[in-house]
Amino acid sequence: MVDLLVEKIIDKKELRGVSEEFAKKEVIAWLDKHPQVKQEYEQDPERFFKKKNFQQLRSDVREHLRRVYGVFFTNKYPAKREGYLAALIDEPSKENALELMSIHRSTHERLEHYPSLYEQLFAITGTPTSILDIGCGYNPFSYPFLGCTPAYHSADIACEDLKLIGEFHDSLKIENSQHCVDLTTPEIMKSLPETDVVFAFKVFDSLEEKEWGRVKALLTDMKAKWLVASFPTLSIGQKKTISPREWFERLVTDKVVGRVTLANEQFIIITLKQK
Ligand SMILES: C[S@@+](CC[C@H](N)C(=O)[O-])C[C@H]1O[C@@H](n2cnc3c(N)ncnc32)[C@H](O)[C@@H]1O
């Protein structure tokens, strides 16, 4: 019954590719908070779509999805996506990777840093033989910059994008897997592959905002030797400075082995090995 509602809500270019399951959870959560509206919808779904309450529901859920998902795409998306991917598969060069990564806002913000980023991170962790990238966005397309050939496992709620990442990684003939998951699901880390390193770039803020304590639970279940977590230091639009995350620093005290600071993002390298 909720499916029709979800369909109407994600029927927008910028939200193409968002997981229907994830959107459905948001719609159900919204309806549970507004029982009278829920009743109104259940009584007469067709009429409900013409009502103000539907517009409110649609705008609240879209706004949430945009914040955790859609807002990250620049306006070149999705028109350019297929062409850039085909070019990258045809020739997996750094230039072609940068072109594709330029359409996702998160990777776009660090484009100029990719040539030196992994060298700095791996100087601390050592060269990994396997990586798990959670809330990966388009970062797995940065594979040509790694400077090594590890197995690469990608996890996100953006199921459509994960298929493209799979196509690219298959074409490189590396060990790879894609996992369309909601990282707010309890014990989700246990279902993901064990690797040397976990990347969690610019994803912890939104998970913690959604559910206090979520990141602590993820850290507890992580099976890797190292975690590299990153946080933006400037807001989207690059106008306001965002202060350090004290809540996160408290979680990883005594485990931080290094930091790499870019103009708009800080990477924190954490050892997960038992002392
Ligand atoms: C700010 S982007 C960062 C993308 C990438 N890590 C990077 O830095 O280039 C946040 C990513 O987390 C994903 N995400 C947000 N909430 C999620 C959730 N609950 N479960 C899984 N992925 C999620 C989004 O789809 C998006 O790709």
The ligand as a Gaussian input file, in Angstrom:
#p B3LYP/6-31G(d) Opt

LIG

0 1
 C       28.458000      12.452000       1.742000
 S       28.289000      11.038000       0.745000
 C       29.929000      10.384000       0.838000
 C       30.272000       9.501000      -0.315000
 C       31.690000       8.926000      -0.299000
 N       31.979000       8.209000       0.915000
 C       32.684000      10.036000      -0.464000
 O       33.134000      10.623000       0.522000
 O       33.010000      10.368000      -1.612000
 C       27.369000       9.964000       1.825000
 C       27.111000       8.596000       1.220000
 O       26.541000       7.772000       2.241000
 C       25.441000       7.066000       1.705000
 N       24.506000       6.832000       2.815000
 C       23.802000       7.747000       3.527000
 N       23.031000       7.140000       4.456000
 C       23.271000       5.805000       4.313000
 C       22.769000       4.653000       4.982000
 N       21.875000       4.760000       5.953000
 N       23.213000       3.437000       4.608000
 C       24.128000       3.315000       3.592000
 N       24.644000       4.368000       2.915000
 C       24.218000       5.596000       3.281000
 C       24.859000       7.981000       0.644000
 O       24.115000       7.260000      -0.317000
 C       26.128000       8.620000       0.053000
 O       26.638000       7.846000      -1.001000

